[in-house]
């Protein structure tokens, strides 16, 4: 079984997660860890190499974010000899955030139950992250129930190599947040069933990953929120929302949705004088 862990410049968090992953991994199940280091300058790769020489390291250029990491994993799986796989092998693959913690026994349970699912995504303690996408309205709908959905977060998601290869590559317009939704929703559109179960739960660090929207009341929080709307690393990055809806929303809704999102961009620029960098592009 393969586990891919993207990371960038949070050495202590990444090392702690790799230790935790190996401690939680069920005994007797082969494990091959691949770390995708997206240009870390804090010694992350050197520390991993010296502590766990069996872990495979892949050096990225520092501009890939989560969407680029998903595409890199897909490219590696297309050429299995590069990662030491038999060309005909179809192993289970997990992609994991380095800022999560598996609840007691949940990882072992997930591995044991994998054969029942196409795609198994984790449930996040606290409830957020369980959403679906309504193609008719272009809205993300939160729900508290477990079971099937048409998209999921990818912070500890299992799927077969053959399933991964059918996903649509993540476009450049979705560099970070929403890239996991793009990836999993493209699989759902092709008939793969995406499931969360209560037996497979993870805890996410609130200081490194958060849901979208203003995090506090008041003008300052809302001003910070608007600034996040054009930050490629933010869950509120408007060009990513535009790219997602342009691809997956029902046709009658697309024009209105894109017009409203474009209006947000222009209003923010008028109010702040903000000039986006090269990543704040609507190009896919």
C-alpha positions as CSV (number, residue, x, y, z in Angstrom):
1,X,0.0,0.0,0.0
2,X,1.2,3.5,-0.9
3,X,0.9,6.6,1.2
4,X,1.7,10.0,-0.3
5,X,2.3,13.0,2.0
6,X,2.7,16.5,0.5
7,X,4.5,19.0,2.7
8,X,6.0,22.4,2.8
9,X,8.1,24.2,5.4
10,X,6.6,22.7,8.6
11,X,9.3,20.3,9.6
12,X,8.2,19.5,13.1
13,X,4.6,18.9,12.0
14,X,5.7,16.7,9.1
15,X,8.1,14.6,11.2
16,X,5.4,14.2,13.9
17,X,2.9,13.0,11.4
18,X,5.2,10.5,9.8
19,X,6.0,9.1,13.2
20,X,2.3,8.9,14.0
21,X,1.4,7.3,10.7
22,X,3.9,4.5,11.2
23,X,2.8,3.9,14.7
24,X,-0.9,3.7,13.7
25,X,-0.3,1.6,10.6
26,X,-1.8,-2.0,11.0
27,X,0.9,-4.6,11.5
28,X,1.4,-7.1,8.6
29,X,0.2,-4.6,6.0
30,X,3.1,-3.5,3.7
31,X,3.6,0.3,3.7
32,X,5.6,2.4,1.3
33,X,5.6,6.2,2.1
34,X,6.3,8.8,-0.5
35,X,6.8,12.4,0.7
36,X,6.4,15.2,-1.8
37,X,8.4,18.1,-0.4
38,X,7.2,21.3,-2.2
39,X,10.4,23.4,-1.9
40,X,10.9,23.3,1.9
41,X,13.8,25.4,3.1
42,X,13.6,24.3,6.8
43,X,15.5,21.0,6.5
44,X,12.4,18.8,6.2
45,X,13.8,16.5,3.6
46,X,17.2,16.2,5.3
47,X,15.5,15.3,8.6
48,X,13.3,12.6,6.9
49,X,16.2,11.2,5.0
50,X,18.4,10.8,8.1
51,X,15.6,9.4,10.3
52,X,13.7,7.2,7.8
53,X,15.9,6.3,4.9
54,X,13.2,3.9,3.6
55,X,10.8,6.8,2.9
56,X,10.9,7.9,-0.8
57,X,11.4,11.7,-1.2
58,X,10.2,13.7,-4.2
59,X,11.5,17.3,-4.5
60,X,9.0,19.8,-6.0
61,X,9.6,23.4,-7.0
62,X,7.8,25.2,-4.2
63,X,4.9,26.4,-6.3
64,X,2.7,23.3,-6.5
65,X,0.5,23.6,-3.5
66,X,-2.1,20.8,-2.9
67,X,-3.4,20.8,-6.4
68,X,0.0,20.4,-7.9
69,X,0.8,17.7,-5.4
70,X,-2.3,15.7,-6.5
71,X,-1.2,16.0,-10.2
72,X,2.3,15.0,-9.3
73,X,1.0,11.8,-7.5
74,X,-1.1,11.0,-10.6
75,X,1.9,11.4,-12.9
76,X,4.0,9.1,-10.6
77,X,1.2,6.5,-10.6
78,X,1.1,6.6,-14.4
79,X,4.7,5.4,-14.5
80,X,4.8,2.7,-11.8
81,X,8.4,1.6,-12.5
82,X,9.5,5.0,-11.3
83,X,8.1,4.3,-7.8
84,X,9.0,0.7,-7.7
85,X,5.6,-0.9,-8.7
86,X,4.8,-3.7,-11.0
87,X,3.2,-2.2,-14.1
88,X,0.1,-4.4,-13.6
89,X,-0.2,-3.7,-9.9
90,X,-3.3,-1.9,-8.6
91,X,-2.5,-1.1,-5.0
92,X,-4.5,1.0,-2.6
93,X,-3.2,4.6,-2.4
94,X,-3.7,7.1,0.4
95,X,-2.9,10.8,0.2
96,X,-2.6,12.4,3.6
97,X,-2.2,15.8,5.1
98,X,0.7,16.1,7.5
99,X,-1.4,18.1,10.1
100,X,-3.9,15.4,11.0
101,X,-4.1,12.7,13.7
102,X,-5.9,9.4,13.3
103,X,-8.4,8.6,16.0
104,X,-7.5,5.5,18.0
105,X,-8.0,2.4,15.9
106,X,-9.5,4.3,12.9
107,X,-6.7,3.7,10.5
108,X,-6.6,0.0,11.2
109,X,-10.3,-0.2,10.7
110,X,-10.2,1.7,7.4
111,X,-7.5,-0.5,6.0
112,X,-9.5,-3.6,7.0
113,X,-12.7,-2.3,5.3
114,X,-11.2,-0.9,2.1
115,X,-12.5,-3.7,-0.2
116,X,-16.1,-2.4,0.4
117,X,-15.4,1.0,-1.2
118,X,-14.4,2.8,-4.3
119,X,-13.1,5.8,-2.5
120,X,-12.9,6.0,1.3
121,X,-12.5,9.5,2.8
122,X,-12.1,10.4,6.4
123,X,-14.7,11.9,8.7
124,X,-13.3,15.0,10.5
125,X,-13.9,15.2,14.2
126,X,-16.0,18.3,14.7
127,X,-18.1,17.7,11.6
128,X,-16.8,20.2,9.0
129,X,-15.6,18.9,5.7
130,X,-18.6,16.6,5.0
131,X,-20.1,18.3,2.1
132,X,-21.6,17.7,-1.3
133,X,-21.9,19.8,-4.5
134,X,-25.3,20.7,-5.9
135,X,-24.7,21.0,-9.7
136,X,-28.1,22.7,-10.2
137,X,-27.3,25.7,-8.0
138,X,-23.5,25.6,-7.8
139,X,-23.6,25.5,-4.0
140,X,-21.6,23.4,-1.6
141,X,-23.9,21.8,0.9
142,X,-22.8,20.9,4.4
143,X,-24.3,17.8,6.1
144,X,-23.6,16.0,9.3
145,X,-24.5,12.5,8.1
146,X,-22.0,9.8,7.0
147,X,-22.2,7.8,3.9
148,X,-22.0,8.6,0.2
149,X,-21.3,12.0,-1.3
150,X,-20.2,13.4,-4.6
151,X,-16.9,14.9,-3.3
152,X,-14.7,14.8,-0.2
153,X,-11.6,16.2,1.4
154,X,-8.3,14.3,0.6
155,X,-6.6,14.7,3.9
156,X,-6.5,10.9,4.4
157,X,-8.3,9.4,1.4
158,X,-8.0,5.9,0.1
159,X,-8.5,4.8,-3.5
160,X,-7.0,2.3,-6.0
161,X,-4.3,3.3,-8.4
162,X,-6.6,2.5,-11.3
163,X,-9.2,4.8,-9.8
164,X,-6.7,7.6,-9.3
165,X,-5.7,7.5,-13.0
166,X,-9.2,8.2,-14.1
167,X,-9.5,11.5,-12.2
168,X,-9.3,14.8,-14.1
169,X,-6.0,16.7,-13.4
170,X,-6.4,19.7,-11.2
171,X,-6.3,23.0,-13.2
172,X,-3.8,25.8,-12.5
173,X,-6.8,28.0,-11.4
174,X,-7.3,25.8,-8.4
175,X,-3.8,25.7,-6.8
176,X,-4.7,24.7,-3.2
177,X,-8.1,24.6,-1.5
178,X,-10.9,23.1,-3.6
179,X,-8.3,21.0,-5.5
180,X,-9.4,18.0,-3.4
181,X,-13.0,18.7,-4.3
182,X,-12.1,18.9,-7.9
183,X,-10.2,15.7,-7.8
184,X,-12.9,13.7,-5.9
185,X,-15.9,15.2,-7.7
186,X,-14.4,14.3,-11.1
187,X,-14.3,10.7,-9.9
188,X,-17.9,10.9,-8.7
189,X,-18.9,12.2,-12.2
190,X,-17.4,9.0,-13.6
191,X,-19.4,6.8,-11.3
192,X,-17.1,6.2,-8.4
193,X,-18.8,6.1,-5.0
194,X,-17.1,8.4,-2.4
195,X,-17.9,7.4,1.2
196,X,-17.2,8.5,4.7
197,X,-17.8,6.2,7.7
198,X,-17.9,7.0,11.5
199,X,-15.2,4.3,12.1
200,X,-12.6,6.3,10.2
201,X,-12.1,9.7,11.8
202,X,-9.2,12.1,11.9
203,X,-8.5,15.2,14.0
204,X,-7.3,18.3,12.0
205,X,-5.1,21.1,13.5
206,X,-7.2,24.3,13.5
207,X,-4.1,26.4,13.3
208,X,-3.0,25.0,9.9
209,X,-6.3,24.1,8.1
210,X,-9.6,25.9,8.4
211,X,-13.0,26.1,6.7
212,X,-13.8,29.0,4.5
213,X,-15.4,32.3,5.4
214,X,-14.7,35.0,8.0
215,X,-13.4,33.4,11.2
216,X,-14.6,36.2,13.6
217,X,-17.2,38.9,13.5
218,X,-16.4,42.5,12.9
219,X,-14.9,44.7,10.1
220,X,-11.3,43.7,10.6
221,X,-12.2,40.0,10.2
222,X,-14.2,40.8,7.1
223,X,-11.3,42.9,5.6
224,X,-9.0,40.0,6.2
225,X,-11.5,37.7,4.6
226,X,-11.6,39.8,1.5
227,X,-7.8,39.8,1.3
228,X,-7.9,36.0,1.5
229,X,-10.2,36.0,-1.5
230,X,-7.3,36.6,-3.8
231,X,-4.7,34.6,-1.9
232,X,-4.0,31.3,-3.7
233,X,-3.3,29.5,-0.4
234,X,-6.7,30.5,1.1
235,X,-9.9,28.5,1.2
236,X,-11.6,31.6,0.1
237,X,-9.6,32.1,-3.1
238,X,-12.2,33.3,-5.6
239,X,-10.5,32.2,-8.9
240,X,-10.6,28.6,-7.6
241,X,-14.4,28.9,-6.9
242,X,-14.9,30.3,-10.4
243,X,-12.9,27.5,-12.0
244,X,-14.7,24.8,-10.1
245,X,-18.2,26.1,-10.9
246,X,-17.3,26.8,-14.5
247,X,-16.5,23.1,-14.9
248,X,-19.1,21.4,-12.8
249,X,-22.2,23.7,-12.4
250,X,-25.3,23.2,-14.5
251,X,-25.2,25.4,-17.6
252,X,-28.1,27.8,-16.7
253,X,-26.4,28.6,-13.4
254,X,-22.9,29.2,-14.7
255,X,-23.3,32.7,-16.1
256,X,-24.9,34.1,-12.9
257,X,-22.4,32.3,-10.6
258,X,-19.4,33.5,-12.5
259,X,-20.8,37.1,-12.7
260,X,-21.2,37.3,-9.0
261,X,-17.8,35.9,-8.3
262,X,-16.1,38.2,-10.8
263,X,-17.9,41.1,-9.2
264,X,-16.4,40.2,-5.8
265,X,-12.9,40.3,-7.4
266,X,-13.4,43.7,-9.0
267,X,-15.0,45.3,-5.9
268,X,-12.1,44.0,-3.8
269,X,-9.5,45.4,-6.2
270,X,-11.3,48.8,-6.3
271,X,-11.4,49.0,-2.5
272,X,-7.9,47.9,-1.8
273,X,-5.8,48.5,-4.9
274,X,-4.7,44.9,-4.8
275,X,-2.9,43.6,-7.8
276,X,-2.8,39.8,-8.1
277,X,0.4,37.8,-8.7
278,X,0.8,35.2,-11.4
279,X,-1.0,32.5,-9.5
280,X,-4.2,34.6,-9.1
281,X,-5.2,33.7,-12.6
282,X,-8.4,32.4,-13.9
283,X,-6.6,30.3,-16.5
284,X,-7.1,26.5,-16.1
